[in-house]
Structure formats: structure tokens, C-alpha cells
Amino acid sequence: MSHKHSAALIVLSGSLLTATPSYANSSDIETAGDIMMVAIPALAYGSTYYMDDPEGRMQFYKSFAANAVTTYGLKKTVDRERPDHSDNDSFPSAHTSIAFQGASFIHKRYGFEYSIPAYIGATFVGYSRLEADKHHTTDVLAGAALGVASSMFLTKSYYDDTLHVSANLAPESYQLAVHYSF
């Protein structure tokens, strides 16, 4: 079995371990979402050891840190009340951004086909935050976007990548460049 197939199997196994049955109550769904929020980036990080990929590990650190700083910075800046009125840290969803950072790291570094289970799990994390009444839909969508952006911009493909995306954020202009080689 190749490294690619083994990595996919590990990610899929980790995602399925925390799946919840359809009859689960809201508390069970929230708990499963909490577990997935930790499991997905842990699997992404662990994959860098499995693949003997120290460069990927460094890229994971950078994308994880950038995502965390941005997410928690926005939480303190935006000051949006949660739907359950428990506090004002609703926007964006940190659970969702962390889960999507891990899933998109796997996607960008090792390939989309290996990230599918992680994306399914990350989507479940977002759903669990809505089901638990901890976030508005826009909080979850923003969290997902932040998580994906952090990995897509700060991670390079482990393999010879033919698609390159880069951003230039100058004070006068914003640029997004897409380069595809075929």
C-alpha cells in the first residue's frame, strides 16, 4: 500500500471514529463536533510524521498559527453575541476554522482525494456548532473560509503541483494570481 493510500485510510478512519448516529441528541452532536475539531488537525499534523515531511510540518505550524491568530482576533474585534446568549465570541466559529484548516492542509499538501473525509468531518463540525446554538450560519461560513484560506495560502503541495495560487495585499491594491501548468 502506498503512502498516499495509507494516509487516506488514516484520515478516513479518524473521521469515521467520531461519526454520530442519526438519533443522537444535540449534546451528543456537539460533543462529536468537539472531538472532530481536535481530531482533524491532529490527523493533518500526524500525516506530516507519517509522510516523513518536516517541510509540511513547518507549513502546518504556520497555517495553524495564522488561522488561530486571525480567528481569535476577529472574535475579540467583532464582539458578536452567540445565539444562545452565552457570550459575545460568536464570530467567526473557531471550531469550524480549526477543522477546516486541518482538512484544507491535507488537501493542499497531499491531495484533494485524501482530504475528502476530513472535509466531511469539518462540515460536520460546522453543523454541530449550529445544532448546539453556539453560532449563526455566517459565523460557521466565515470560520470555514478562514480555515481554508490559511492552509491554501501557507501550504505547498508535497507533490509537483500544477496549480499555484498567490495573493498580493498591497495598501493600494489587492491581487490574486492563479497559475496553472499543463
Secondary structure in CASP SS format (residue, H / E / C, confidence):
PFRMAT SS
TARGET T0000
AUTHOR 0000-0000-0000
METHOD secondary structure of the structure
MODEL  1
M C 1.00
S C 1.00
H H 1.00
K H 1.00
H H 1.00
S H 1.00
A H 1.00
A H 1.00
L H 1.00
I H 1.00
V H 1.00
L H 1.00
S H 1.00
G H 1.00
S H 1.00
L H 1.00
L H 1.00
T C 1.00
A C 1.00
T C 1.00
P C 1.00
S C 1.00
Y C 1.00
A C 1.00
N C 1.00
S H 1.00
S H 1.00
D H 1.00
I H 1.00
E H 1.00
T H 1.00
A H 1.00
G H 1.00
D H 1.00
I H 1.00
M H 1.00
M H 1.00
V H 1.00
A H 1.00
I H 1.00
P H 1.00
A H 1.00
L H 1.00
A H 1.00
Y H 1.00
G H 1.00
S H 1.00
T H 1.00
Y H 1.00
Y H 1.00
M C 1.00
D C 1.00
D C 1.00
P H 1.00
E H 1.00
G H 1.00
R H 1.00
M H 1.00
Q H 1.00
F H 1.00
Y H 1.00
K H 1.00
S H 1.00
F H 1.00
A H 1.00
A H 1.00
N H 1.00
A H 1.00
V H 1.00
T H 1.00
T H 1.00
Y H 1.00
G H 1.00
L H 1.00
K H 1.00
K H 1.00
T H 1.00
V H 1.00
D C 1.00
R C 1.00
E C 1.00
R C 1.00
P C 1.00
D C 1.00
H C 1.00
S C 1.00
D C 1.00
N C 1.00
D C 1.00
S C 1.00
F C 1.00
P C 1.00
S C 1.00
A H 1.00
H H 1.00
T H 1.00
S H 1.00
I H 1.00
A H 1.00
F H 1.00
Q H 1.00
G H 1.00
A H 1.00
S H 1.00
F H 1.00
I H 1.00
H H 1.00
K H 1.00
R H 1.00
Y H 1.00
G C 1.00
F H 1.00
E H 1.00
Y H 1.00
S H 1.00
I H 1.00
P H 1.00
A H 1.00
Y H 1.00
I H 1.00
G H 1.00
A H 1.00
T H 1.00
F H 1.00
V H 1.00
G H 1.00
Y H 1.00
S H 1.00
R H 1.00
L H 1.00
E H 1.00
A C 1.00
D C 1.00
K C 1.00
H C 1.00
H C 1.00
T H 1.00
T H 1.00
D H 1.00
V H 1.00
L H 1.00
A H 1.00
G H 1.00
A H 1.00
A H 1.00
L H 1.00
G H 1.00
V H 1.00
A H 1.00
S H 1.00
S H 1.00
M H 1.00
F H 1.00
L H 1.00
T C 1.00
K C 1.00
S C 1.00
Y C 1.00
Y C 1.00
D C 1.00
D C 1.00
T C 1.00
L E 1.00
H E 1.00
V E 1.00
S E 1.00
A E 1.00
N E 1.00
L E 1.00
A C 1.00
P C 1.00
E C 1.00
S C 1.00
Y E 1.00
Q E 1.00
L E 1.00
A E 1.00
V E 1.00
H E 1.00
Y E 1.00
S C 1.00
F C 1.00
END
